[in-house]
Amino acid sequence: MAFIVMWIAVLWLSVVEGGQASFVGLAPVNKELFKESHPVAYKCAEACHTGDNLDRYLLGRQFMVIFIVFAINTAGGPIGGAELWGLPKWVTDIFLVTGFAMILFTCMVGQLNSQVNASHCMLDYCNNYINLFTLYVARSIEFSGLVHASYLVQFLVAALAGREIHSNEEQRTGLQLAFFWFRCFLSLAILAACLAITFEALFNGQTTMWDGVPEAVSVILFFLLMSVVGLLEGMQIAFFAVAKLRPEERGDNVFAMKTCELLFRGEGHNLPGFMIGRQLCVVSCFFIIARVTSIDIAEGEENIFGVTDRTQEFLNFGFCGALITTILASISWQLVASAFPIAMLSNPFTYVFLNICLLLEATGLCSGAWVLAGVHKKISGFQRDEVYIGTAEERAAQDMKDATGGVDGGFGHPRKLPGFAENAPQSLKKLMTNDPTVVEYITSVFGSGSKSDEKDVEAGDE
């Protein structure tokens, strides 16, 4: 059963991650262009790109991602004393006990490969009812009010930054306003309860933390990892916020200048490199946080705060840790970084973790995601969006130009990962340049977009 749950969770995570790239990327595109060719993608756009629905989807989606990763950790974690193929204990300790194998598996199968394809094949990727179902699940999570405490953080950050919160809907009034604030304070109460339950379990040693780790160390590790995840979430928002600024507008702090110099050096490949290394780093933190916060009541022990057995079974699945991580370690930091990107860049830890993420990407640990993406694209028959709706220039020429400012760049909106060939591993790019047969193979796998990718590769190697 655990094997089935793990695979369902990983595959659904892939849909969630790819769906984000598709829904965000299609936001400025006139949906009438693909109403006939991609009817389900059109339904997704209708549901997602009306009013502030995209914001609602992204908020609910963030909880989904973290909760699914926690579920993967619970279902795929090895049992005590597990052995594999007679391998030495030190090998099983590295890959199984620490969760390293599950981290790589989740990153490449459940996240990066779908992000690579969905960033260029948005229409084909989301033209199915699984993506439409996932969209409605994310919207339902937001509507439930579970993560509405994030809006309180949004209002606080907006007040501190002296900025207005842009909305595509009319201002709430009457019962609608009352229902909104009710969910905000309900979410705050649930968050407080989750924190109380988690700390009670941590101090009592009733979590899935590795044996021999003192309770005090578990608590310190919890705060440390939450801070690391928050920093990494904020960094991606801050980096995109300053990407189009002139160097003199990026601040005069020494760490801000060092960070920008490293990030935008040369052809700018360090930005997508950071995104890949960041993904590996964040997922690693998620798995460890899941282990630190997931509750494990031994047989005969009293339930946390004396709750019923059914309630305790629900809490054991990682709900508390997922909600805490979503609001306090993810969304909140994104909101702060979107309002104060220069301050985020000026943090010395930002420069340190940028180097760590680039180092992780340089190891090639996640390079298998490119291969998986190519295989997935070939099997599914994905084609670039330009095949169906043309380029932005062609759409404008047909009087169907994209909406200006399609996705609001304010308060913590996620961005897509970059494309394939222009940000593929350097060794593959050199091989494509030197060997025409490799280019032909890449073209056969990645379809019509490969010619433009060839030009990008050649330009990048000049």
N, C-alpha and C positions, 0 to 999 in steps of 0.2 A: 504493500500500500504506500509506504514512504517513497519507493522508487517512482510510482505513478504520480504522486503529489509533486515530487521534485521536478519531473519532466514537464508536467502541466504548468507549474510555477515558472520555470525557465522560459518555456515557449510563450507564455502569456507576457512575461517581462519583455521579451523580444517585441511583441506586438505593441506594448505600451511605449517602449523607447522609440520604435520606428514611427508609431502614430504621432508622437510629439513632433518629430521632424517634419512629417507630412502636414499636419494641421497648422503648425506655425508657418511653414514655408508657403502654404497655399493661401494664407490669409489675405494678401493683397491682390490675388488673381481673381479676375471676374469669373465667377463659378458657372455662368451660362456657357462658357467656352467648352466645358467638359460635361455638360448635363446629359448629352446623348451618349458620348463615348464611355463615360465612367459614372453610371447612375448611382452606385452606392457611395462613391467618393463625393458626388454631388449632395447626397443626403447628409453625409458627414459635415460638409461645408455649411449646409443649411442650418444644422444643429449647433455648429461650433463658431461660426463667424457672424452671428447675430448679436448685437448689443455687446455685453461684457462676457459672453459665454466662453470665449477663449480663455479669459482669465480664470473663470470658474473651473474649466477643464484642467488647466495647468495646476491649480491648487489641489484639486482632488487627485490628479495624476501623481503629484509628488508623494502623497501618502501611499498610493498604490505601489509605487516603485519600492519604497522602503519596506512596506509590509510584505510584499512579495519576496524581497531579499531575505527578510527575517524568516519567512516560511521556508525558503530554500535551505537556509542554515539549519532549521529544525528538522526538515525532512532528510537532508543530505549529509548531516553531521555523522561522523563515525561513532559506533558504539564503543564502550570501553574495551580495551584489549583487542581491537580489530586488527586482523592481519590481511595481507594482500599478496597473492602469488609467491609466498615465501620470501618476500623482500626483507632486507635487514630492518631492524627496529628503527634505526635513525632515518631511513628513507620514509617509512610509514609515518614517523613523527613529523617530518618536514611537510609531507604532502597531505596527510590525512588529519592528524591530530591538530595541527595549526590551522587547518582549513585552506591551505594554499591552493590545493587542487580545485576546490570548489570555487575559490575566488577567480581563478583563471577561467574555469568553465563558465561561470556566470558572466564574466566580462565579455568573453569572445562570442559565446553562443547566445546569451540573453540580452546583450546590449550593443556592442560595437558593430557587429556585422549588420544588424538591422538599421542602425543609424547611418552607416555608410550607404546602404542601398536607398533608404528612404529620403536621404538628403538630395538625391538626384532623380529618383523615380517616385515622387510623392503620389502621383495619381494612381499608378498601378499598385503601389504599396497599400494604400488605404481603401482601395476599391473592393472591399469585402465586408461581410457582416460581422466578422470578429472585431474589426476596428470600430465599426459602428456601435457594437455592444460595449466595447471597452470605453468608448467615448461617453456613453450613457452611465456606465458604472462610475467613472470619474466625476461626472456631473452630479450623480446621486450622492456621492461621498461629500462633495462640497455642499449640496443642498441640506444634507443631514445636520450640518453645523459642527461636525467633529473638529474641523480645522479653522473655524471662524475666529479663533483667538489670533490668527495671523492678521486679520483685518485690524485688530487693535494695535498690533505692532506697526502695521502700515500707516495708520492714522498718527501714531506717535512719531514715526520717522518723518512723515510729511510735515508735521508741525515743527520738528527740530530743523528740518532743511528749509522751511519757509516756502514749500511748494504745494500747489494744489494737485489733488488726485484727479486725473483725467478719467472721465467715464463716457461711454457711448450710449448711456441710458439716462432717462429723466431721474431727477432726485427722488429718493424714496420718501413716501409720506404715509401717514396713518398707520394702518395695520401692517403694511409692508415694512415700514420703518421699525415698528415695535417687534415684529417677528425677526428682523435682522439682528437687532440688539439682544433679543432673547437668546438667539443662537450664539452670539459672541460671548455672552457671559456663561452660557451653558458649556461652551467649549473651554472657557477658562477654568470652570469648575472641574471638568473632566480631566484637563491637563494637570491641575493641582492634585487630583486623586491619583492619577497615574504616577506622578512624582512621589507621592507618599507611599504608594504600593512598591514602587521600584526601590526606594531607599530602605524601606522595611526589609525587603528581600535581600538587598545588598549587605546590610548590617547583620542580618541573621545568617548569612552564608547560604541562602536558598536560591541561588541562581545557577546557571549552567557554566559558570566560570571554571577554568581549569583547576583541578585539585592542587592544593598546596599554596594557592594565591591567597594571602590574607585579605580579610574584608576591607581593611583600610586602603589597601592597594587597589582593590576593585573599584572603590568609590573614586579614588584619584584618577584611575584609568578612565572611568566613565566621563568625568569632567574634561580630561585631556583629549579624548577622542571626539567628544562633542565639539570641542573648540577647533580641532583639526578639520572635521567635516565642515563646520561653519566657515572656517577660513577658506577652504577650497571652493565651497559654494559661492562665497562672496567674490573670490578672485576671478572666476569666469565672468561674472557680471561686470566687475570693474574693468577687466581687460577689454571686453567688447565696448564698454562705455568710452574708453579712451582711444580705441583703435583708429578712429578717424580724426583725432585731434592732432594739431601741430605739436612738435616736441616742446616748444616753449609754453604750451598750454597744459602740459602734464605735470606741472609743479616743479619746484626747485629742491625738494628734499632729496638727499643723496640716495636713499633706497628707492624712491620713486623713479629717479633717473636711471639707476642701475637696472631696475626691473624692466623698464620700458626699452632700454638699450638691448637687453638680452631677448626680450619677447619679440621685438620687431626687427631684429638683426637680419641682414641679408634680404632674402626673398620672402621673409615673413613666415617660414615654415615652422618656427618655434611655437606659434600660436596653436595650430592644430596638433603639434607634438605635445604641447601642454595639455590639451583637451583629452588626448588619449592616455597620457600618464596620470592625469587627474582622475580619469574614470577608474583606473586600476587602484589608485590610492583611496578614493572614496569608497569603492566597493569593499576593499580590505577593512576600512574603518567600520563600515556597516556590519560586516560579519563579526568583528570583534565586539562591537556595541551590542549586537544581538546575543552574543555569548554572555556578555556582562549583565545584560538586563533581562534576559529570558528567565522566567521563574521555574524552579525545579524543586517541588516539594517531595521530600523523601517519604516513603511509606511510614505511617504512624505519626508524622509531624502534623501540627495544626496548620490549617490554611491561613494565608495572609489575612489579618484582621478578622479572622473567623468567618470568611465568606463561605457560601455553599460549595459543594464539590464541583457542580456544573460551572459555576462562576470561576472557580479556580482553574478548571481545565481550559476555559476560554482565555484567562490571563496567561496561562503557561505558553500559549501560542505566540506570544510576543507583541500583543496589541499595545501594551503600555509603552514599551521601548520604541515601537514604530511611531506612535503619536508624539512622544517627547522629541524624537529625532527630527520628525517632519517640521514641527513648529519651531523648536528652539535651536536646532543645529542646521537647518536647511533654509526654510522660508525667511526666517527673521534676518539671517545674515545676508541673504540675497537682497532684501529690502534695504538694509543699511548700506550695502555696497552700491546699490543703484542710486542712492541719494548722496553718498559721499565716496565716489570712486577714487579721488585723489588721496584721501585719507587712507583708504585701503592699500593703495600702492605704496604709501609712505611707511607702512608697517614693515619692519625688517623681516618678520616671519614670512611675509608674502614673497620676498626675494628668495628666502631659504627654500620654501616649498615649491617655488617655480623651478628651481634647480633640481629638487628631488623628483618632481613630475617629469622633467625632461630626461633625467637619468633613467627613470623607469621606462619611458618610451624608447630610449636608445637601446635598452637591453633586448628589445625585440620580443619580449614576453607575450605581447598581444598582437604580434604581426600575423598570427594565424587568422585573425578576424578578417583580414583582407581576402584570404583564400575562401573562407566560409561565405563571405559576402558575394564573391564571384560565383561560387557554386549555387548559392541560393538564387542569385539573379538569373543564372542560366536555366535552372529548373523551373522557376516561376515565370520566365519569359518577360521580366521587367524591361521596360524601355524608358529612356529619358523623357521627361515631361515635354521637352521641345518637339518631340515627334507628334504629340497630340495638340499642343496649344501654341507651338512656336516659341520664339524667344521673346523677351520683354519688348524689344524693339519692333518685332513683327506684330505683336499684339497691339502696340500703340499705333502702328500704321493702319490696322484694321478698325481703329476707333474703339478698341477693347483694352485700353491700356490699364496697367495695374494701378490700384489705389495708392496714393502717396502716403507714406508712413504707415504701411499696412499693419505692422505690429508695433505697438507702443513700446519704445525702448526704456520706459521707466521701470519703476519698482520691481526688479527681480524677474524679468521674463527670460526663460531659457532660450538658448540659441542652438542652431543645428550644428552638427559636426560638418567639417568640410568634405569635399568630394574625394574621389578615389585616386585617379592617376596623378593629379597635381600635388597630392600629399601622400602618395604611396611611399614605402620604404625607399631610401636613397639608392640602395643596391639594385632594386627592381627598376628604378627610373634610368639608371645607367645602362642596365641590360637592354631596356626598351630602345634606348638611343643607339646602341651599338649593334643590335641584332634585330633585323626586320621581322624575323619569324616570331619573336616574342611579341612584337607589336601586333602582328596578325592574330596571335592567340588572345591577347588582351582584348582586341577588337571583337573577336568571336564571342568572348564572355560578356563584355560590357557594352556591346551593341553600338548604336549610332553615336553615342556621346564620345567614343574613343578617339575620333579624329581631332576633336577639340582638345582632348586630354593629351594627344601626342604633341600638339602645339605648346600646351602648358609645360610638358616635360622638357621640350627643346628650349623653351624660353628660360626655364628654371636652371638649365645646365650651361647657359651661355656665360 
